[in-house]
Amino acid sequence: VILASVGRGTVIDETALLAALEDGTVSFAAMDVFEVEPLPEGSPLWAHPRVLVSPHTAALSSREEERIARRFAEDATRLLDGVPMRAVVDTVEFY
């Protein structure tokens, strides 16, 4: 299972998601929204090897959404292939 969360942050129980990632129920999660935003510095989602964090960019114009979706998908593919991503969130500045 690959999970993409781009709707409302409270839809996904992040504790349950982390457990599902650890037990293999979920193989990868691409997260654009979170229970608490911005995503807290101490969240284990930042450093999880099978989680892609993006800076809540899914609610823009349809043209912009298409561009962001392509970029998001390209970076998700790059991450899964072990290639450095082009759009990396600054974990010091948090977005």
Summary of the structure (lengths in Angstrom):
residues: 95
radius of gyration: 12.8
end to end distance: 26.7
largest distance: 37.4
contacts: 225
relative contact order: 0.16
helix: 34%
strand: 12%
